[in-house]
Amino acid sequence: MAPRAHWLFGDQLGPHFLDPRHHGPDRRAPVVMIEARSVLRRRRFHRAKAHLLLSAMRHRAAELGDRVVYVQADTYREGLAEAVGEGPVTVCHPTSRRALELVRSLPAVEVLPARGFLVGQDAFADWAAGHTGGRTRLEDFYRWVRTGHDLLMDGDEPAGGRWNLDHDNREPPPRTARTLGAPGPWRPAEDEIDERVRHDLDRWERDGTVSFVGRDGPRGFPATRREALASLRHFITHRLPGFGPHEDAMLAADPVMSHSLLSAPLNLGLLHPADCVDRAERAWRDGAAPLNSVEGFIRQIAGWREYVWHLYWHFGEDYRSRNALGHTAPLPEWFLELDADALTARCLSTVLAQVRDTGWTHHIPRLMVLGSRALQDGWDPAAVTDWFHRCFVDGYDWVMLPNVVGMSQYADGGLMTTKPYTSGGAYISRMSDLCGPCAYRPQERTGERACPYTTGYWAFLHRHRERLSHNHRMARVVGGLDRLADLPQVLEQAAARGDTPP
């Protein structure tokens, strides 16, 4: 009997999705891949994101050769019908609820277990069930993953005697330095597949069938397994040693700093997280990278990335509509259009330009510049989530829903994090070089030179004073409102700003 065909989604492109072991597809199974134009019509994605996804899919199809049936169709349903008719198909558990609902609605499709993560969904469910009151905090999860996978462990104890080296990894950037001086990140060379993808995207835009935001410069991220491994090797050898200390810092002329840029190939399925954490640990044990850098990197992948994936499913579909703070303001046009040139605040203009030009920034600009602005101004968290999903090359529903609703916008009221993550301009000034040439002063709350983040921070605390005064991590700063003699003027300035670019 001929084996059933196996369907690969565009974020399931690594070899582990075709591995027949552990309930995988038959090793002789023909492979189905579908470009569904409806996906690009549904949202205005970043042009670089669309380019990367289609390039990666077409490169994978070229690698698979005669084994693959590659279909360009309007919808997934139409593409699957063209590829296999009514024949049976297997597919690994998709990464979004919408895709999972689709494949489960198709009678001839069998859904195999999820792949591409260190922790299985059943194992996470058992772990979460063991925590009374539903308390599923990152630190507890991270220690459990480290122990269960023997990551950075010396017997039963964490390597170096501490689980968490965050204290060593929060240094501001070196004073007067324009860059960290780290070796540059690995970058790919485009080929004829990229050229055809760009030609197709241009044609579809001219036809008016799709519309994008952002710019599509030379492809900046891996589109093949070979490229992804090259990028990983380059990071481990040249950039991991200096990653840790300044991982929370920002420099205007050095947006990448020592970050790995591996989130995009990880989220395309080109890398397995074990590829990354195992090589990082080996670098430390070989004396090639310090423990704080290695622990910080492993925490991002084996801790945060795994945690976000499982919370996406654990919290349920109604998590999407959480809005504990009652924020309903629409996203301003300059934000939707990535119009960095409309802005005066240098931090926001710089970061938004990075998103416009590359579809990427590291986690601190996302959280403390973009997300903080949205939180302070009370933008609708569902719209903010959609924006992050569309505008980042590594953005997928499972990635952005917990990151934005829970971490960035505190819209879940504390299910995921213990406090809102926002600050005045002083934090940005301390952790970056973005404030020096800015027209605004981070220490000023009112007046022409008032920093919009400082004004917005105090206005946010005042707006949610009652709720936040009962939060043990926020009560002290909320109490500071009573010491602001100019609070009425601060609130007036914040209210007057409205949709005006800062």
Buried (B, 14 or more C-beta within 10 A) or exposed (E): EEBBBBBBBBBBBBEBBBEEEEEBBBEEBBBBBBBBBEBBEEBBBBBBBBBBBBBBBBBBBBBBEEEBBBBEBEBBBBBBBBBBEEBEBBBBBBBBBEBBEBBEEBEBBBBBEBBBBBBBBEBBEEBBEEEEEEEBEBEBBBBBBBBBBEBBBEEEEBBBEBBBBBEBBBBBBBEEBEBBEBEEBBBBEBBEBBEEBBEBBEEBEEEEEBEBBBBBEEBBBBBBBEBBBBBBEBBBBBBBBBBBBBBBBBBBEBBBBBBBBBBBBBBBBBBBBBBBBBBBBEBBEEEBBBBBBBBBBBBBBBBBBBBBBBBBBBBEEEBBEBBBBEBEEEBBEBBBBBBBEBBEBBBBBBBBBBBBBBBBBBBBBBBBBBBBBBBBBBBBBBBBBBBBBBBBBBBBBBBBBBBBBBBBBBBBEBBBBEEBBBBBBBBBBEBBBBBEEBEBBBBBBBEEEBBBBBBBBBBBBBBBBEBBBEBEEBEEBBEEBEEBEEBEBBBEBBEEBEEEBB
